[in-house]
Structure formats: C-alpha cells, structure tokens
Amino acid sequence: MISRGGLMVEELEQAGSMDRGLSRRRLMKGAAWSVPAVAMAAAAPAAVASGCEGGTITISADATGAGTGVVTIPACATAIAFTVIGGAGGNAAQFAGHGARVTGTIVPTGQAMALSLVAGQGGWGRGWPLADYGAPPQGYGAGGLGGSRTLDGVATNDSGAGGAGSAILLAGSPLVVAGGGGGASNAQASFFGPSGGPLEAQSTASAAAGGNAGPSPLNGADGSAAYLPISGKEGSGTAGGGRSAAGAVPGDGGTATGDFTKTPGNGGAGTVGGTGITVPGDSGATSGGGGGGYAGGGSGAVVSEFDDHPGAPNGGMYFGAGGGGGAGSSYVDTALAAGAVASAGNRSQSSIPGNGNLGGGHGSVTITWS
C-alpha cells in the first residue's frame, strides 16, 4: 500500500479477464496524479493529518493492457466526482463505434471508501497481426475480437474488435460502468473479364460500421453483398449488424439473409462482447466484434459465396460482406451515485479506415474528491 497526501493506494489483483478479471497490474501504470504537496512540519494542520486533502486520480488503458487499481477515498470527503470512458471499437473498412462517457457524482458515506478502478482497452483495428493482438481487448467486460484472415501468410485482424468496458467498483460490485463501442467490418467485391475485353462477372459488397455506446447503445450497421454476373445466376444478401446490449441483457448476434451462404453473428455473453465471424477461405467476409460493458454487444453476421467461373483466378470468384458489432451497455447504481451517459467520441479518426486505434480510443477513469 502507498500513502500520498492522505491518499491510500493499493494493488489490485484479479485473475482472468474482467468479465470478471484482469491481469495483475499496478495503479501507477497509466496513472496521472493530482494531490496537494504536504510540507513536513511538527504541527501539521488537523485536516492534513487526518487525510482530508482533496485529490484527483486518472488511470488509462493502453495497447499493453487495461488500467487497474484501487483508491481509498477518506471518510471526511464531502464531494466525489467521476468520469468513466469505455474503449472504442476497432476500425476496418468502415469506422467503429465510440465508447460511452459516464459523468457524475458518488454519494459520500462518512466512511473511508475503497474504489476499484478499471479502464478498458480500445478494439484492435484491421490489419494488426494476431501474433501481437490476438487476445480480446481487456477491461470490465472484454471486447469481442473481430473476424480474421490470412494475408501473405500472416494471420491478421480483418474486422475490428469491440472496445472493452470501463468501471468503478465498490466491494466488488459495479458502481459505474461505461460500455465499449462495436467493431467495424470488412467486405470483398471482385470482377473478372479478359484484359481489354468485356466484363464477364462482377460482385459488389459493402462493409459496416460498429455501434456507438452511449445513453441508448446502437446496434452494429448491416453489411451487404450482391453478385451480378453478365450471364448466369444472380443473387444478393445482407449481413445484419450485431445487436447492442440492453441494461444487463447481452445483445444478440446479427442475422444474415439472402441467396448466399449465411453465418449468424455471436451474441454477447455476460459482460463480454460477441466474437466476430471468420469465414474460411479467401472471401474476405468477416464481421465486427461486440463491445464489452455492463452487458456485452453481439457481433455481426456474414454472407459469403464462391461462384465457379471458367477462366477466373482460382476457377471462380470469392465475395462477401460482414455486419458491424453492437455496443456494450453502461450502468450507474442510482442508490449510491448519480450520472449522465453520452457518447465519448473517442474512436480513431484516421482518414483511412483500417488503420486501427492502438494509439487512441482506449478507456479511462477519473476520480476527484474534496
């Protein structure tokens, strides 16, 4: 335990992922401190001696893991405020969903209050190798991984992962939770025809955005695909986005409709977002993962197809599309706290979707008391 300016800091140790667990980490990682300096004197003021100095602490997640810790608010605190931000989803061929921002106050109890803090990671974006980023983003409710594929012999994230939730806990129970955003999806379209000759076959496909976390978490957007040969069969399909969580109820996976191979998405499980769909082969059809939170969002569905076409590369054409992941839900225990939920606006704002958000979009928790 560390004592700084009347602030008691302990190490938080859990096992697994914060669905319900986390790797062993120290509060000092990713922490920004703002507590008054106290001059050492023989006759210190009573407020300082009793630990009644106000202070602020911020912990943040990063690409190496969730930010975690425990802060003890002194019994004499008369005002406690917080800002909790969930991790954003990972970008792919569209933009991902934002995490939620929950701001408000905690009711002082007149007793020392040990609060556990968890800051969730943002989701991995398209193109990041699974060897380094193959585990779900961690936090209070892990984000679901997006679908993956192998490119040039390297297994990579193809659709975005959902962002993890962030939380404040009291005695092991959630006091405040900010949900994570849903991951975006990828799609593949193709065409074939002899060089300089007429087009013989083509397909079109669209990717889908992830759902935003906020006061009313959003479902992931739908992806779509169509095969439009110059001669032969025609068809179309829709890959539904994952459903957002609703309160303590996880979101369902997206549904697929149409003429092609249909693979439904995975629903959220407890606090954890659903895992995105990967269709084996080269179709490029993958879906976004669901965001984590008080309850996890579902992942998107996939529609995909391989159509024989003489003379085309590999003897035919692969094509498909995936839906985006749904957002995780947020929560405030109104018996002990009051808060407002909004979108954090923290997804990666790269002008080229697919650059991921390892340098941003991570969650954070700030506590201020006086």
C-alpha positions as CSV (number, residue, x, y, z in Angstrom):
1,M,0.0,0.0,0.0
2,I,1.2,3.5,-0.9
3,S,0.3,6.7,1.0
4,R,0.5,10.0,-0.8
5,G,-1.0,13.2,0.6
6,G,-3.7,11.3,2.6
7,L,-4.5,9.0,-0.4
8,M,-4.2,5.3,0.2
9,V,-3.3,3.3,-2.9
10,E,-3.4,-0.5,-3.1
11,E,-2.5,-3.0,-5.7
12,L,-5.5,-4.7,-7.3
13,E,-5.1,-8.4,-8.2
14,Q,-7.6,-10.5,-10.1
15,A,-7.4,-13.5,-12.4
16,G,-8.5,-13.9,-15.9
17,S,-10.3,-11.1,-17.8
18,M,-12.7,-8.6,-16.2
19,D,-15.6,-10.5,-17.3
20,R,-14.8,-10.7,-14.3
21,G,-11.0,-10.5,-14.0
22,L,-7.8,-8.8,-15.1
23,S,-4.1,-9.4,-15.3
24,R,-2.0,-8.3,-12.3
25,R,-1.1,-4.6,-12.8
26,R,-0.3,-1.7,-10.6
27,L,-2.2,1.5,-10.3
28,M,0.9,3.5,-11.0
29,K,0.7,2.3,-14.7
30,G,-1.1,4.9,-16.7
31,A,-2.0,7.0,-13.6
32,A,-1.9,10.8,-13.6
33,W,-1.8,12.1,-10.0
34,S,-3.0,15.5,-8.7
35,V,-2.8,15.7,-4.9
36,P,-1.6,18.6,-2.9
37,A,2.0,18.6,-1.7
38,V,2.2,18.5,2.1
39,A,5.1,20.2,3.8
40,M,6.5,18.1,6.7
41,A,6.1,20.1,10.0
42,A,5.9,19.2,13.6
43,A,2.4,20.8,13.9
44,A,0.6,19.8,10.7
45,P,-3.0,21.0,10.3
46,A,-5.6,18.5,11.6
47,A,-7.2,18.2,8.1
48,V,-3.8,17.1,6.6
49,A,-3.0,14.8,9.5
50,S,-6.4,13.1,9.1
51,G,-6.1,12.6,5.4
52,C,-8.7,15.2,4.4
53,E,-6.8,16.6,1.5
54,G,-8.7,16.6,-1.8
55,G,-7.2,15.0,-4.9
56,T,-7.6,13.6,-8.4
57,I,-6.5,10.3,-10.0
58,T,-6.8,9.2,-13.6
59,I,-6.0,5.8,-14.9
60,S,-5.9,4.8,-18.6
61,A,-5.7,1.7,-20.6
62,D,-3.2,1.3,-23.5
63,A,-2.2,-1.3,-26.1
64,T,-0.4,-3.4,-23.5
65,G,-3.4,-3.9,-21.2
66,A,-6.2,-2.4,-19.1
67,G,-5.5,0.2,-16.5
68,T,-6.4,-1.0,-13.0
69,G,-6.1,0.0,-9.4
70,V,-7.7,0.8,-6.0
71,V,-8.1,4.2,-4.5
72,T,-9.3,4.8,-0.9
73,I,-11.4,8.0,-0.6
74,P,-11.1,9.4,3.0
75,A,-14.1,9.3,5.3
76,C,-14.1,13.1,5.6
77,A,-14.6,13.7,1.8
78,T,-17.8,15.7,1.2
79,A,-17.8,15.6,-2.6
80,I,-16.8,12.8,-5.0
81,A,-17.0,13.2,-8.8
82,F,-16.1,10.8,-11.7
83,T,-15.7,10.5,-15.4
84,V,-15.6,6.9,-16.9
85,I,-14.9,6.3,-20.6
86,G,-15.3,3.0,-22.3
87,G,-13.0,1.8,-25.1
88,A,-13.9,2.5,-28.7
89,G,-14.2,-0.3,-31.3
90,G,-11.6,-1.0,-33.9
91,N,-11.8,0.4,-37.4
92,A,-11.9,-1.8,-40.5
93,A,-13.3,-0.9,-43.9
94,Q,-15.7,1.4,-42.1
95,F,-15.4,3.3,-38.8
96,A,-16.0,1.7,-35.5
97,G,-18.3,2.7,-32.7
98,H,-17.4,5.2,-29.9
99,G,-17.2,4.1,-26.3
100,A,-19.5,5.6,-23.7
101,R,-18.7,8.5,-21.4
102,V,-20.4,8.5,-17.9
103,T,-20.0,11.5,-15.7
104,G,-21.5,12.2,-12.3
105,T,-21.0,12.0,-8.5
106,I,-20.8,9.4,-5.8
107,V,-22.7,10.0,-2.5
108,P,-20.2,10.3,0.4
109,T,-20.9,7.8,3.2
110,G,-18.9,9.3,6.0
111,Q,-16.7,6.3,6.0
112,A,-13.5,5.5,4.0
113,M,-14.4,4.1,0.6
114,A,-12.1,1.8,-1.3
115,L,-13.0,2.0,-5.0
116,S,-11.6,-0.4,-7.6
117,L,-10.9,1.3,-11.0
118,V,-10.8,-0.5,-14.4
119,A,-10.0,1.3,-17.7
120,G,-10.9,-0.7,-20.8
121,Q,-8.8,-1.1,-23.9
122,G,-10.0,0.1,-27.3
123,G,-10.6,-2.6,-30.0
124,W,-7.9,-3.7,-32.5
125,G,-8.3,-2.4,-36.0
126,R,-8.0,-4.2,-39.3
127,G,-4.5,-5.3,-40.3
128,W,-2.9,-5.8,-36.9
129,P,-1.3,-9.2,-36.6
130,L,-2.9,-11.8,-34.4
131,A,0.5,-12.8,-33.1
132,D,0.6,-9.5,-31.2
133,Y,-3.1,-8.6,-31.0
134,G,-4.9,-11.9,-30.9
135,A,-6.4,-11.6,-27.4
136,P,-9.7,-9.7,-26.8
137,P,-9.3,-6.1,-25.6
138,Q,-9.4,-6.2,-21.7
139,G,-11.4,-4.2,-19.2
140,Y,-14.7,-4.6,-17.3
141,G,-16.2,-6.8,-19.9
142,A,-13.8,-7.7,-22.7
143,G,-14.5,-6.6,-26.3
144,G,-15.2,-9.3,-28.8
145,L,-12.4,-9.9,-31.4
146,G,-13.3,-9.2,-35.0
147,G,-13.1,-11.8,-37.7
148,S,-9.6,-12.6,-39.0
149,R,-8.0,-13.8,-42.2
150,T,-4.5,-14.7,-43.5
151,L,-2.8,-12.2,-45.7
152,D,0.5,-13.1,-47.4
153,G,1.0,-15.9,-44.9
154,V,0.3,-13.7,-41.8
155,A,-2.8,-14.1,-39.7
156,T,-4.3,-10.7,-39.1
157,N,-7.4,-9.0,-37.6
158,D,-9.6,-8.3,-40.6
159,S,-12.6,-6.7,-38.9
160,G,-12.4,-4.5,-35.8
161,A,-12.7,-5.8,-32.3
162,G,-15.2,-4.3,-29.9
163,G,-13.9,-1.9,-27.2
164,A,-13.8,-3.1,-23.6
165,G,-15.9,-1.5,-20.8
166,S,-14.5,0.7,-18.0
167,A,-15.8,0.7,-14.5
168,I,-15.7,1.9,-10.9
169,L,-16.5,-0.9,-8.4
170,L,-17.3,-0.8,-4.7
171,A,-16.8,-4.0,-2.7
172,G,-16.6,-6.0,-5.9
173,S,-19.9,-4.7,-7.3
174,P,-20.2,-2.2,-10.2
175,L,-21.0,1.3,-9.2
176,V,-20.5,2.9,-12.6
177,V,-19.8,1.2,-16.0
178,A,-19.1,2.8,-19.4
179,G,-19.8,0.5,-22.3
180,G,-17.4,-0.2,-25.2
181,G,-18.1,0.6,-28.9
182,G,-18.7,-2.1,-31.5
183,G,-16.1,-3.1,-34.1
184,A,-16.4,-2.3,-37.8
185,S,-16.5,-5.0,-40.5
186,N,-14.8,-5.8,-43.8
187,A,-16.1,-6.9,-47.2
188,Q,-14.8,-8.1,-50.5
189,A,-16.0,-7.4,-54.0
190,S,-14.5,-8.6,-57.3
191,F,-14.8,-8.6,-61.0
192,F,-13.5,-10.7,-63.9
193,G,-13.0,-10.2,-67.6
194,P,-10.2,-10.6,-70.2
195,S,-7.7,-7.8,-70.4
196,G,-9.2,-5.2,-72.7
197,G,-12.3,-7.3,-73.2
198,P,-15.9,-7.2,-71.9
199,L,-16.7,-7.7,-68.2
200,E,-17.9,-11.2,-67.7
201,A,-18.8,-11.2,-64.0
202,Q,-18.7,-8.9,-61.0
203,S,-19.8,-8.6,-57.4
204,T,-20.4,-5.7,-55.1
205,A,-20.1,-5.6,-51.4
206,S,-20.3,-3.1,-48.6
207,A,-18.7,-3.1,-45.1
208,A,-20.4,-1.9,-42.0
209,A,-19.8,0.5,-39.1
210,G,-19.8,-0.6,-35.4
211,G,-22.4,0.6,-33.0
212,N,-21.8,3.6,-30.6
213,A,-22.0,3.1,-26.9
214,G,-24.0,5.8,-25.1
215,P,-27.3,6.5,-23.4
216,S,-29.0,4.3,-26.0
217,P,-26.4,1.9,-27.3
218,L,-26.6,1.3,-31.0
219,N,-26.7,-1.9,-33.0
220,G,-23.9,-2.5,-35.5
221,A,-24.7,-1.5,-39.0
222,D,-25.6,-4.0,-41.7
223,G,-23.2,-5.1,-44.5
224,S,-24.5,-6.2,-47.9
225,A,-23.3,-8.2,-50.9
226,A,-24.5,-8.8,-54.4
227,Y,-23.4,-11.0,-57.3
228,L,-24.1,-9.6,-60.7
229,P,-22.8,-11.8,-63.4
230,I,-23.2,-10.8,-67.0
231,S,-24.6,-14.3,-67.6
232,G,-25.6,-16.9,-65.1
233,K,-27.1,-16.7,-61.7
234,E,-27.8,-13.5,-59.8
235,G,-28.3,-13.0,-56.1
236,S,-27.9,-10.7,-53.1
237,G,-27.6,-11.0,-49.3
238,T,-27.5,-8.9,-46.2
239,A,-25.2,-9.4,-43.2
240,G,-27.0,-8.0,-40.2
241,G,-25.2,-6.0,-37.5
242,G,-24.8,-7.3,-34.0
243,R,-27.4,-6.1,-31.5
244,S,-26.4,-3.7,-28.7
245,A,-26.8,-4.8,-25.1
246,A,-29.8,-3.5,-23.2
247,G,-29.2,-2.9,-19.5
248,A,-28.0,-6.2,-18.0
249,V,-29.1,-8.2,-21.1
250,P,-26.4,-9.0,-23.7
251,G,-27.0,-8.3,-27.3
252,D,-27.8,-11.0,-29.9
253,G,-25.6,-11.7,-32.8
254,G,-26.6,-10.3,-36.2
255,T,-28.7,-12.3,-38.6
256,A,-27.9,-13.0,-42.3
257,T,-30.5,-13.1,-45.1
258,G,-30.5,-13.6,-48.9
259,D,-29.2,-16.1,-51.5
260,F,-25.7,-16.7,-50.3
261,T,-24.0,-18.7,-47.5
262,K,-25.3,-17.2,-44.3
263,T,-23.5,-17.2,-41.0
264,P,-25.1,-15.6,-37.9
265,G,-23.1,-13.5,-35.5
266,N,-22.3,-14.4,-31.9
267,G,-24.2,-12.9,-29.1
268,G,-22.6,-11.2,-26.1
269,A,-22.0,-13.3,-23.0
270,G,-22.4,-11.6,-19.7
271,T,-20.2,-8.5,-19.7
272,V,-18.2,-9.7,-22.8
273,G,-18.8,-8.7,-26.4
274,G,-19.5,-11.4,-29.0
275,T,-16.7,-12.6,-31.2
276,G,-16.8,-11.6,-34.9
277,I,-17.3,-14.2,-37.6
278,T,-14.5,-15.6,-39.8
279,V,-15.4,-17.5,-43.0
280,P,-12.6,-19.9,-44.0
281,G,-11.1,-19.2,-47.4
282,D,-10.3,-16.0,-49.3
283,S,-13.7,-14.4,-49.4
284,G,-12.6,-11.6,-47.1
285,A,-16.0,-11.9,-45.4
286,T,-15.6,-11.1,-41.7
287,S,-17.7,-9.3,-39.1
288,G,-17.0,-6.8,-36.3
289,G,-16.9,-7.8,-32.6
290,G,-19.3,-6.6,-29.9
291,G,-18.4,-4.1,-27.3
292,G,-18.0,-5.1,-23.6
293,G,-19.6,-3.3,-20.7
294,Y,-22.3,-3.9,-18.1
295,A,-23.5,-6.3,-20.7
296,G,-21.8,-7.2,-24.0
297,G,-23.0,-6.4,-27.5
298,G,-23.4,-9.1,-30.2
299,S,-21.1,-9.5,-33.3
300,G,-22.2,-9.0,-36.9
301,A,-23.3,-11.8,-39.2
302,V,-21.6,-12.7,-42.5
303,V,-22.9,-13.5,-46.1
304,S,-20.3,-15.1,-48.4
305,E,-20.0,-17.0,-51.6
306,F,-17.6,-18.7,-54.1
307,D,-19.0,-18.9,-57.6
308,D,-17.5,-21.1,-60.3
309,H,-16.5,-19.1,-63.3
310,P,-14.3,-20.6,-66.0
311,G,-11.2,-18.6,-66.7
312,A,-11.4,-16.6,-63.4
313,P,-8.5,-16.7,-61.0
314,N,-8.7,-19.9,-58.8
315,G,-11.5,-21.0,-61.1
316,G,-14.1,-18.7,-59.6
317,M,-14.9,-15.6,-57.6
318,Y,-14.9,-15.1,-53.8
319,F,-17.0,-12.3,-52.4
320,G,-18.9,-11.5,-49.2
321,A,-19.7,-8.9,-46.5
322,G,-19.9,-8.7,-42.7
323,G,-22.0,-6.7,-40.3
324,G,-20.7,-4.4,-37.6
325,G,-20.6,-5.2,-33.9
326,G,-23.1,-3.9,-31.4
327,A,-22.2,-1.7,-28.5
328,G,-21.9,-2.7,-24.8
329,S,-24.3,-1.2,-22.2
330,S,-23.5,1.3,-19.5
331,Y,-24.7,1.5,-15.8
332,V,-25.0,3.7,-12.8
333,D,-26.0,2.4,-9.3
334,T,-28.5,5.1,-8.5
335,A,-28.6,4.2,-4.8
336,L,-25.0,5.3,-4.4
337,A,-24.3,7.6,-7.4
338,A,-25.9,9.9,-10.0
339,G,-24.6,10.1,-13.5
340,A,-25.3,11.0,-17.2
341,V,-24.3,8.8,-20.1
342,A,-23.2,10.2,-23.5
343,S,-21.0,9.1,-26.4
344,A,-17.3,9.6,-25.7
345,G,-16.5,10.4,-29.4
346,N,-13.2,8.5,-28.9
347,R,-12.9,6.2,-31.9
348,S,-9.9,6.6,-34.1
349,Q,-10.5,9.4,-36.6
350,S,-8.0,8.2,-39.2
351,S,-9.0,9.4,-42.7
352,I,-8.2,5.9,-43.9
353,P,-10.4,3.3,-42.1
354,G,-8.4,0.2,-41.3
355,N,-5.5,2.0,-39.5
356,G,-6.8,0.7,-36.2
357,N,-6.8,2.6,-32.9
358,L,-3.9,1.2,-30.9
359,G,-2.7,4.8,-30.4
360,G,-6.2,6.0,-29.2
361,G,-9.7,5.0,-28.4
362,H,-8.7,3.5,-25.1
363,G,-10.8,3.9,-22.0
364,S,-10.0,5.8,-18.8
365,V,-11.4,6.5,-15.3
366,T,-11.0,9.8,-13.4
367,I,-12.0,10.3,-9.7
368,T,-11.9,13.7,-8.0
369,W,-12.7,14.3,-4.3
370,S,-12.7,17.1,-1.8
